[in-house]
């Protein structure tokens, strides 16, 4: 999926002894969006924008060991080893000696010839990492200006973490004329180092620069055009995050020292076996307890009392991503956590002075937002006619942000119709649910409408599974709890009139461990090419039951 940007100049941060000026270059192909003001919450903003950068560059996927040195050593020693094996034949050894010398000379000559190329290549990659960071991070951060707030959104490189920094206008002094809207901003690695120079004693000015919209574009060398081929998983991940924010969840209020204790324990210990989870033990009116598996170390959050109505236990995975919040602990006055269930996504909100940073984590690190099988987020949740949808979107466009009740009063439609329409716009990337304020906000993720027919499913087999699930192809369903939190599912799945007996075994992390089916795909490939469509139907049905 290709995105096209055009920036007038580049984003810069200018530092002097008495002032700092942050100038973000917006995408001039979008409707004019600008904002200019002076910052009055210097240190919290510095830490929050730096944490946002940490999310952008975060990649906690497994990295295989670098075998470059070993392969080079093996290549250098292959010929001597071979010569040693044929050492018994003096004639062959005598004939091989001059050939080995010739080959050695050729390899040395090759190394000399390619050395400038290798150095230039390394220098080039170092340059684009620093000067053109979007070549590495693919999608530039998204900035949205609203009448009450300015918020920044980004996605991690491993696509498992989402972050949003929402700043109230109270964070700024001398707010000048601004234009509401959403735009991408030019972002480079050099900006992060400049952010660290923000100080309380310096006058700091933030500018989403309006000048780029006021100049002619033809032939101006300051304009920089970029066409970036963005993976569909990035866009699908953004849409799933937006939809997941509005799902029911258990809310926890944590003291900053509790989050500090979480990070401190994770830094002190390194797990070598599973399950690698945090198990929250929630009892109404009592302090929140968190057990870190597999050590079963218990942390009692004595400053944080659970205010829910029912006792339950919830387990989350991918816990080392919580250390992205570590630098916010000194400047946050509280943390709000939204848990959607065991193995489900969670949202961690750092409440700063007039700011909130929201960290959205997928079920676990390897299960990124685009592959989160628990949600069929892009499926319509209700039938709404085009006229009603247009009226609701126009009413939201007048306000920029509103609750469902406010839009129902503005349009004269029922709350159910308004919520169904807003869900459709959320799934299309045009509206986002603000978890911190409890309102819907206008936010156009892209300049052109997103191709929902492409983004609806991650693969053809997932699309087929969703179709089978919609026609209720499962029958004779049964589930069995296994030791250590696992689950075995059985059912009969019907496709084209033919029934298949299917079994699926999930581990404590709700990942597929094993399965069997009577279909041709499983008979030929077993699990070597992943689960068959009938296994996916069974898993999607179980995920839907868990969510319900």
Secondary structure, DSSP 8 states (H G I E B T S, - for coil): -EEEEEEES--EEEE-SSEEEEEE-BBTTSS--BEEEEES-HHHHHHHHHHHHHHHH---S------HHHHHHHHHHHHHHHHHHTTT-HHHHHHHHHHHHHHHHHHHHHHHHHHHHHHHHHHHHHHHHHH-THHHH-S--EEEE-SSEEEEEEE-TTSSEEEEEEEEGGGEES----B-EEEEB---THHHHHHTT--TTSEEEEEE-SGGGSS--TT-TTEEEEEEE--HHHHHHHHHHHHHTTS--EEEEE-HHHHHHHHHHHHH----SS--EEEEEE-TTSEEEEEETTTTEEEEEEEEE---SS-EEEEEE-GGGGGGGGGGTTT-SEEEEEE-STTS-EEEEEEETTEEEEEEE-SBTTB-GGG-TT--TTS-SS---HHHHHHHHHHHHHHSEE-HHHHHHHHT--HHHHHHHHHHHHHTTSEEEETTTTEEEE--SSSS---HHHHS-SSHHHHHHHHHHHTT-EEEEEEEE-GGG-EEEEEEEEETTEEEEEEEEE-TTS-EEEEEESSHHHHHHTTTT---HHHHHHHHHHHHHHH-
